[in-house]
C-alpha cells in the first residue's frame, strides 16, 4: 500500500484525488503534531493566565462528560467504515453510500447518548460535585459535541481511509489556531467558563467548515435513494465489527476521565484545575499517536489483507518505535522540569508537579496502546481489544479508589500509568502470533533498553538544572539539557538501527534537494530501506541520487518524473 496512488474515475476531481502513501501520511502526521502541540501548549498558557486556576478547574469538570461521550457515542463504526473503503477509489459511488449510512447511524447513536449524558449531569453537578452553576455550560458543551464535533469526526474517517495526511494537517492547524484566537478574544472581555466553552465549540465549527471543503475530492455529494438503500444493506456487517470493539472504547473513555471525577469528589476545584492543567500537557502530546494512526490503520489493513507479514510488522513496530522515541524525549524533559513547566501557567498550578512528573510517561504508553489496538482491529480481533480494555477499567477503578484519598493529586496519575501497562502487556501477547518474525528480531532488546536509559538520563539532567536554577525563566535551559542528555544516551546505547539511519539519509537527501531546488538524477520505486550503492552496482553518487529518488517518490512533496 506504501506509495500507491489511485486516481479517481471522476474527471472533475481526477487531478486532485489520490490515495496517499503511509510514509507521506506519517510525515504530515508528525508535522501536524509538532505545530498543533506547539500552538496547543501556547493556548494552555494563555488560557491559564487569562482565566485563572478556578475557571480552568470548572472547565475540566464541564468537559469531563463531553470527553466521556467521545467514546460512549460510538461503536467504532468509523473504523469499520475505514476498513471497508480502504480499497476503493476516491469519489466512487460506494464510498458515498457507506459513509451516508454510517453517518446516519452515528448521529442517531450520538443523540441518544447525549440525552443520557445530560440526565447524568442533571444529577451529578447539583449533587456529588455540588456545582449547579456548571450544569448549563456542560449541557451546551454536550450539544456542541453532538451537532458539530461528531460530524467532523465522521468526515475524518474519509481522510483516514485515503491516507490524506495533508488535508488532515491543515484541518488540525485550523482548529488549533481557531481555539486560541476565540479563547483569547472572549477571555479578554469575559473571564468565565463560558469563554472556554465558546472557544471549544467555535474551533470545532471552523474545522468542520474546512473539512466540508477539503473532503470533496474524495467523496461525492450526490446520493440517490436506491444507493442509500444499497448502503443500508451493508450497515449490519459494519456494525458487527464495531460492536465487538465498542465496549473496549467505552471502558477506555471511563478510565481516562476517572481521575478528574475522583479528584473532584475529594479535593477543592483549584486542585482539579491544577491536575487538569498537568494532564493537558501529556494529552496534547498524545495527539501524535492519534495523528499517525489516522493513516496507520488503513495501511495495516491493506498489508494484512495482501498477506504482507513483514510489511505489517515494519509498519506497526516502527510506528511504535518512532512515537515512543519522540514521546520519551519530550516526557523526560518535561517530567524532569515539572515544577517549572507548571509555573508558566501562573500561581497555584505548581501543586500538580508530582502528577506531571508521572504523567510525562503517559503519551509514550498511550502511543504503544493505541497502535496495538489498531493492529488488533486490522487482524479482525476487535472483541479482544474490548476484553483487554475492560480489564484495564477494573484496574483503574480499583487504583483510583485506593490511591486518590491517600495520595490525592498523584493517585490518579499512578492509576492511569498502571492501567496502560496492563493493556500493553496483554495486547503484546495477543499480537505475538500475528507477527511474521519475533519482536526481538524487528526491535532488539538492546534498543528497547536504550530507551529506558535515555529517559532516565534526560529526566535527571532536566531535574538537576531545575534544582540549580529554580526559576521559570530557566525552563528553556532545563528542557534543552533534558533533550540533549536523552539523545546522547540514546545514541551511545545503540537506540537507532540501520533502518533508522537509511530513513534519515533519505530525509537528508530530500532536504538538500529542496534547498538546492534541483531534480534528482535517478528515481527508483519506493522501499522501506535504501539499498547500498554496491548492491545496485553504482557509485556513491548514484546511490545518493537513488536514495533521494526513493524519498521523493514516496511522498507527495516531491514531483514524480515521467
C-alpha positions in Angstrom: 0.0 0.0 0.0 3.0 2.3 0.6 3.3 4.7 -2.3 0.1 3.6 -4.0 -1.8 6.3 -5.7 -5.3 5.6 -7.1 -6.7 8.1 -9.4 -10.4 9.0 -9.2 -12.6 7.9 -12.1 -14.4 11.3 -11.8 -12.8 13.6 -14.3 -13.9 16.6 -12.3 -11.6 15.6 -9.4 -9.2 13.3 -11.1 -6.3 15.8 -10.9 -6.5 16.2 -7.1 -8.0 12.9 -5.7 -5.4 10.3 -4.9 -4.6 7.8 -2.2 -1.5 8.9 -0.2 1.3 6.7 1.0 1.8 5.8 4.6 5.2 7.4 4.6 3.7 10.7 3.4 0.9 10.3 5.9 3.4 9.7 8.7 5.4 12.8 7.7 2.3 15.0 7.7 1.1 13.4 10.9 4.4 14.3 12.6 4.2 17.8 11.2 0.6 18.2 12.4 1.7 17.0 15.8 4.6 19.4 16.0 2.6 22.5 15.1 -0.7 21.7 16.9 1.1 20.7 20.1 3.2 23.9 19.9 0.0 26.0 19.4 -1.9 23.9 22.0 0.9 24.5 24.6 0.7 28.2 23.9 -3.1 28.1 24.3 -2.8 26.3 27.6 -0.5 29.1 28.9 -2.7 31.9 27.5 -6.0 30.4 28.8 -4.5 29.6 32.2 -3.2 33.2 32.6 -6.4 34.8 31.2 -9.0 32.6 33.1 -7.2 31.6 36.3 -6.9 28.3 38.1 -10.6 28.2 39.3 -12.1 28.7 35.8 -9.7 26.0 34.5 -10.9 23.6 37.2 -14.5 24.4 36.3 -13.9 23.7 32.6 -12.2 20.4 33.5 -15.4 19.4 35.3 -17.6 20.7 32.4 -15.6 18.9 29.8 -15.4 15.5 31.6 -18.9 14.3 30.5 -18.2 15.5 26.9 -14.9 13.6 26.9 -16.7 10.5 28.1 -19.2 11.0 25.3 -16.4 10.9 22.8 -16.1 7.2 23.3 -19.5 6.3 24.6 -21.3 7.6 21.5 -19.5 5.3 19.1 -19.4 1.5 18.5 -16.3 2.1 16.3 -18.4 2.3 13.2 -15.9 4.7 11.7 -13.1 2.1 12.0 -15.4 -0.5 10.3 -16.1 2.1 7.5 -12.4 2.8 7.0 -11.7 -0.9 6.7 -14.5 -1.3 4.1 -13.5 1.6 1.8 -9.7 1.3 2.1 -9.5 -0.5 -1.3 -11.9 1.8 -3.1 -11.1 4.7 -5.4 -11.9 8.4 -4.4 -15.4 9.6 -5.3 -16.5 6.0 -6.1 -20.3 5.8 -5.5 -19.8 3.1 -2.9 -17.8 5.5 -0.8 -20.7 7.9 -0.5 -23.2 5.0 0.1 -21.2 3.6 3.0 -20.4 7.0 4.5 -24.0 8.1 4.4 -25.4 5.1 6.3 -22.6 5.1 8.8 -23.1 8.9 9.4 -26.8 8.4 9.9 -26.2 5.7 12.5 -23.5 7.8 14.2 -25.8 10.8 14.5 -28.7 8.7 15.9 -26.4 7.0 18.5 -24.8 10.3 19.5 -28.1 11.9 20.1 -29.2 9.0 22.3 -26.0 9.1 24.3 -26.2 12.9 24.6 -29.7 12.6 26.2 -28.4 10.0 28.7 -25.3 12.1 29.4 -27.4 15.2 30.0 -29.6 13.2 32.5 -26.5 12.1 34.4 -25.3 15.7 34.5 -28.6 16.8 36.0 -27.9 14.5 38.9 -24.1 14.8 39.3 -23.5 18.6 39.1 -26.0 19.7 41.7 -25.4 16.5 43.7 -22.0 14.9 44.3 -20.0 17.7 42.6 -22.0 20.5 44.3 -21.6 22.7 41.3 -25.1 23.6 39.9 -23.7 26.7 38.2 -21.7 24.4 35.9 -24.7 22.4 34.7 -25.7 24.9 31.8 -22.1 25.0 30.4 -21.9 21.2 30.5 -25.2 20.8 28.6 -24.2 23.4 26.0 -20.9 21.5 25.5 -22.8 18.2 25.1 -25.0 19.8 22.4 -21.9 21.3 20.6 -20.3 17.9 20.5 -23.4 16.3 19.2 -24.0 18.7 16.4 -20.6 19.9 15.4 -17.7 17.8 16.7 -19.3 14.4 15.9 -19.9 15.5 12.3 -16.3 16.5 11.8 -15.1 13.2 13.4 -17.2 11.2 10.9 -15.7 13.1 8.0 -12.2 12.4 9.3 -12.8 8.7 8.6 -12.8 9.5 4.8 -9.5 11.3 5.1 -8.0 8.4 7.1 -9.2 5.8 4.6 -7.5 7.6 1.7 -4.4 8.4 3.9 -5.0 12.1 3.3 -2.4 13.3 5.7 -2.0 16.7 4.0 -5.7 17.6 4.4 -5.8 16.4 8.0 -2.8 18.5 8.8 -4.4 21.7 7.6 -7.7 20.9 9.3 -6.0 20.3 12.6 -4.0 23.5 12.3 -7.1 25.5 11.6 -8.8 24.1 14.7 -5.8 24.7 16.9 -5.4 28.4 15.8 -9.2 29.0 15.9 -9.3 27.9 19.6 -6.6 30.1 20.8 -7.9 33.1 18.9 -11.5 32.7 20.1 -10.5 31.9 23.7 -8.2 34.9 23.9 -10.8 37.3 22.4 -13.6 36.1 24.7 -11.3 35.9 27.8 -10.1 39.5 27.5 -13.7 40.6 27.9 -15.3 37.8 30.0 -13.3 35.6 32.4 -15.8 32.8 32.7 -16.0 29.1 32.0 -18.3 30.1 29.2 -15.4 31.6 27.3 -13.7 28.2 27.1 -17.0 26.5 26.1 -17.5 29.0 23.3 -13.9 28.7 22.1 -14.1 24.9 22.0 -17.3 24.8 20.0 -16.2 27.7 17.8 -12.9 26.0 16.9 -14.8 22.7 16.1 -17.2 24.7 13.8 -14.3 26.3 11.9 -12.6 23.0 11.4 -15.9 21.4 10.3 -16.4 24.0 7.5 -12.8 23.4 6.5 -13.5 19.6 6.3 -16.6 20.0 4.2 -14.4 21.8 1.5 -11.4 19.5 1.8 -13.3 16.2 1.6 -14.9 17.0 -1.8 -12.1 15.3 -3.9 -12.7 12.0 -2.0 -16.5 11.7 -1.8 -19.4 12.7 -4.0 -22.2 14.9 -2.5 -24.9 13.2 -4.6 -26.7 10.1 -3.4 -30.0 8.6 -4.7 -32.5 6.7 -2.5 -31.6 3.4 -4.2 -27.9 4.0 -3.5 -28.7 4.8 0.1 -30.8 1.6 0.5 -27.9 -0.3 -1.0 -25.6 1.1 1.7 -28.1 0.2 4.4 -27.8 -3.5 3.4 -24.1 -3.4 4.3 -24.6 -1.5 7.6 -25.3 -4.6 9.8 -22.0 -6.2 8.7 -20.1 -2.9 9.6 -21.9 -2.7 13.0 -21.0 -6.3 13.8 -17.3 -5.3 13.7 -17.9 -2.2 15.7 -20.0 -3.8 18.3 -17.1 -6.1 19.2 -14.7 -3.1 19.7 -17.2 -0.7 21.3 -17.2 -2.0 24.9 -13.4 -1.6 25.0 -13.5 2.0 23.8 -16.2 2.9 26.3 -14.1 1.4 29.1 -11.1 3.3 27.8 -13.0 6.6 28.0 -14.2 6.0 31.5 -10.6 5.0 32.5 -9.2 8.2 31.1 -11.8 10.5 32.7 -12.0 8.8 36.0 -9.1 10.8 37.5 -10.8 14.2 37.0 -14.0 12.9 38.7 -12.1 11.2 41.5 -10.2 14.4 42.4 -13.3 16.5 42.0 -15.0 14.4 44.8 -12.2 14.7 47.3 -10.5 18.0 46.6 -11.3 21.7 46.0 -11.8 23.0 42.5 -8.4 24.6 42.5 -6.8 21.2 42.9 -8.9 19.9 40.0 -7.7 22.9 37.9 -4.0 22.1 38.7 -4.4 18.4 37.9 -6.3 19.1 34.6 -3.5 21.5 33.5 -0.9 18.9 34.4 -2.9 16.4 32.4 -3.5 18.6 29.4 0.2 18.7 28.5 0.7 15.0 28.1 -2.7 14.7 26.4 -1.6 17.2 23.8 1.5 15.1 23.2 -0.8 12.1 22.9 -2.3 13.6 19.8 0.9 12.5 18.0 -0.2 8.8 18.1 -3.7 9.7 17.1 -2.5 11.7 14.1 -0.3 8.8 13.0 -2.9 6.1 13.5 -5.3 8.0 11.4 -3.2 6.9 8.4 -1.6 3.7 10.0 -4.8 1.8 10.4 -5.7 1.5 6.6 -2.1 0.7 5.9 -2.2 -2.2 8.4 -5.5 -3.4 7.0 -4.1 -3.4 3.4 -0.9 -5.2 4.3 -2.7 -7.8 6.4 -5.2 -8.4 3.6 -2.4 -8.8 1.0 -0.5 -11.2 3.2 2.5 -8.9 3.6 3.6 -10.0 7.0 6.9 -8.3 7.0 5.4 -5.1 5.8 2.8 -5.3 8.6 5.5 -5.8 11.2 7.5 -2.9 10.0 4.6 -0.5 9.8 3.4 -1.4 13.3 6.6 -1.8 15.2 8.5 1.1 13.6 5.5 3.4 14.1 5.6 2.4 17.8 9.4 2.9 18.0 9.3 6.4 16.4 6.4 7.5 18.5 8.0 6.2 21.7 11.4 7.7 21.0 9.8 11.1 20.4 7.4 10.9 23.4 10.0 9.8 25.8 12.3 12.6 24.7 9.6 15.2 25.5 8.5 13.3 28.6 12.0 13.2 30.1 12.5 16.9 29.6 9.0 17.9 30.8 8.8 15.5 33.7 12.3 16.5 35.0 11.3 20.1 35.0 7.7 19.6 36.0 7.5 22.4 38.6 9.0 25.0 36.2 6.7 23.9 33.4 3.6 24.3 35.6 4.9 27.6 36.8 4.3 29.0 33.4 0.5 28.8 33.9 0.5 31.0 37.0 0.2 30.7 40.8 -1.3 27.5 42.2 -0.6 25.2 39.3 2.7 24.0 40.8 1.0 21.8 43.3 0.4 19.3 40.4 4.2 18.9 39.8 4.2 15.3 41.3 1.4 14.4 38.9 3.1 15.9 35.9 6.3 14.1 36.6 4.4 10.8 36.4 2.0 11.8 33.6 5.0 12.7 31.4 5.2 8.9 30.7 1.5 8.8 29.7 1.9 9.8 26.0 4.6 7.1 25.4 2.5 4.3 26.9 -0.6 5.6 25.1 1.1 5.6 21.7 2.0 1.9 22.2 -1.5 1.0 23.3 -3.3 2.9 20.5 -1.1 1.3 17.8 -1.5 -2.2 19.3 -5.3 -1.7 19.3 -5.3 -0.6 15.6 -3.2 -3.7 14.8 -5.7 -6.0 16.5 -8.5 -4.4 14.7 -6.6 -4.9 11.4 -6.3 -8.6 12.0 -10.0 -8.9 12.9 -9.7 -9.2 16.7 -11.9 -6.2 17.8 -13.5 -8.3 20.5 -10.2 -9.0 22.2 -9.5 -5.3 22.5 -12.7 -4.9 24.4 -11.8 -7.6 26.9 -8.4 -6.0 27.5 -9.9 -2.6 27.9 -12.5 -3.9 30.5 -9.6 -5.4 32.5 -7.9 -2.0 32.3 -11.1 -0.3 33.6 -11.2 -2.7 36.6 -7.6 -1.9 37.4 -8.1 1.8 37.0 -11.2 2.0 39.2 -9.6 -0.2 41.9 -6.4 2.0 42.0 -8.4 5.3 41.9 -10.4 4.2 44.9 -7.3 3.0 46.8 -4.8 5.8 45.9 -6.8 9.1 45.4 -7.8 9.6 49.1 -4.2 8.8 50.2 -2.1 10.4 47.5 -4.6 12.9 46.2 -3.2 14.5 43.0 -0.6 11.8 42.4 -3.1 8.9 42.8 -5.0 9.3 39.5 -1.7 9.6 37.7 -0.4 6.3 39.1 -3.7 4.6 38.3 -3.5 5.9 34.7 0.0 4.6 34.1 -0.7 1.2 35.7 -3.8 0.7 33.6 -1.8 1.4 30.4 0.8 -1.1 31.3 -1.9 -3.8 31.6 -3.1 -3.0 28.1 0.4 -3.1 26.6 1.3 -6.4 28.2 -2.0 -8.2 27.2 -2.1 -6.6 23.7 1.5 -7.5 23.0 0.9 -11.1 24.0 -2.2 -11.3 21.6 -0.3 -9.8 18.7 2.7 -12.1 19.0 1.2 -14.8 16.8 0.3 -12.3 14.1 3.9 -11.2 13.6 5.9 -12.6 10.7 9.1 -12.5 12.9 9.6 -12.4 16.7 9.6 -8.9 18.2 13.2 -9.3 19.3 14.2 -9.6 15.6 12.4 -6.4 14.5 13.0 -4.4 17.7 16.0 -5.9 19.6 16.1 -5.8 23.4 19.1 -3.6 23.3 17.2 -0.9 21.5 14.4 -1.1 24.0 16.8 -0.9 26.9 18.4 2.1 25.4 15.1 4.0 25.6 14.9 3.4 29.3 18.4 4.6 29.9 17.9 7.6 27.7 14.7 8.6 29.5 16.4 8.3 32.9 19.4 10.4 31.7 17.1 13.1 30.2 14.9 13.3 33.3 17.9 13.5 35.6 19.5 16.3 33.5 16.4 18.4 33.4 15.7 18.0 37.1 19.3 18.8 38.0 19.2 22.1 36.1 15.8 22.9 37.7 17.1 22.4 41.2 20.2 24.5 40.5 18.1 27.3 38.8 14.6 27.1 40.4 13.0 29.7 38.1 10.5 29.6 35.3 13.0 31.8 33.3 15.4 28.9 33.4 12.9 26.5 31.9 14.3 26.5 28.3 17.7 25.5 29.7 16.1 22.7 31.7 14.3 21.4 28.6 17.4 21.7 26.4 19.6 19.9 28.9 17.0 17.1 29.2 16.7 16.7 25.5 20.4 16.7 24.8 21.1 14.1 27.6 18.3 11.9 26.3 19.6 12.0 22.7 23.2 11.4 23.8 22.3 8.4 25.9 20.1 7.0 23.1 22.9 7.2 20.5 25.6 5.8 22.9 23.4 2.9 23.9 22.5 1.9 20.4 18.9 3.0 20.3 18.9 3.5 16.5 19.3 0.8 13.8 20.1 0.5 10.1 16.5 1.2 9.0 16.6 4.5 11.0 19.8 5.6 9.5 18.6 4.8 6.0 15.5 6.8 6.5 17.4 9.7 8.0 19.7 9.6 4.9 16.6 9.7 2.7 15.2 12.7 4.6 18.5 14.5 4.5 18.7 13.9 0.7 15.2 15.3 0.3 16.0 18.4 2.4 19.2 19.0 0.4 17.2 18.7 -2.8 14.5 21.1 -1.6 17.2 23.6 -0.6 19.0 23.3 -3.9 15.7 23.3 -5.9 17.0 20.8 -8.4 15.7 17.4 -9.6 17.3 14.1 -8.8 19.4 12.3 -11.4 17.8 9.0 -10.8 14.4 7.9 -9.4 13.6 4.5 -8.2 10.5 2.8 -6.8 9.8 3.3 -3.1 11.1 0.9 -0.5 11.3 0.7 3.3 15.1 0.8 3.2 17.7 2.3 0.9 19.9 -0.4 -0.9 23.6 0.2 -0.8 25.2 1.6 -3.9 27.3 -1.5 -4.3 24.1 -3.7 -4.3 23.0 -1.7 -7.3 26.4 -1.7 -8.9 26.6 2.1 -8.9 28.8 4.7 -7.5 28.3 6.6 -4.2 26.8 9.5 -6.1 24.4 7.2 -7.9 23.4 5.7 -4.5 22.7 9.1 -3.1 20.6 10.0 -6.1 18.6 6.8 -5.8 18.0 7.3 -2.1 16.8 10.8 -2.9 14.5 9.5 -5.6 13.2 6.9 -3.2 12.1 9.5 -0.7 10.7 11.9 -3.3 8.5 9.2 -5.0 7.2 8.1 -1.6 5.8 11.5 -0.6 3.6 14.0 -2.3 6.1 16.7 -1.5 8.3 15.8 -4.5 7.4 15.7 -8.2 7.1 12.4 -10.0 9.2 12.1 -13.1 7.6 10.7 -16.2 
